[in-house]
Amino acid sequence: MTTPLIAHQIEQQRFVLQLDGAEAVLDYQVNDNSINFHHTFVPPAFRGKGLAEKLVRHGLAWAKEQKYQISASCWYVQKFLR
């Protein structure tokens, strides 16, 4: 499996990896100058391949570039904020 590119769907406030017809997603919500990453999902067939970590690292890097105050109500993203 080649590593797919991450698409940023700004209107839907999410980052997406397309995977053989399925999607891995990182959802967020922006409020003024803060961002909350609230949901990650990787289809069961693609779990254990580091895709969620790739999405989260990409999303956090983007949020830092935008100078957002970053928070996470998603338990998985919280691990990267410690």
Long-range contacts (C-beta under 8 A, 24 or more apart in sequence): 1-46, 1-49, 3-54, 6-54, 6-55, 6-58, 8-62, 15-55, 15-58, 15-59, 15-62, 17-51, 17-54, 17-55, 19-43, 19-46, 19-51, 22-46, 24-51, 24-52, 24-55, 25-55, 26-52, 26-55, 26-56, 26-58, 26-59, 26-77, 28-59, 28-63, 30-68, 33-67, 33-68, 33-69, 34-68, 34-69, 34-70, 34-71, 35-63, 35-66, 35-68, 35-69, 35-70, 35-71, 36-71, 36-72, 36-73, 37-63, 37-70, 37-71, 37-72, 37-73, 37-74, 37-77, 38-72, 38-73, 38-74, 39-74, 40-74, 40-76, 40-77, 52-76, 53-80, 56-80
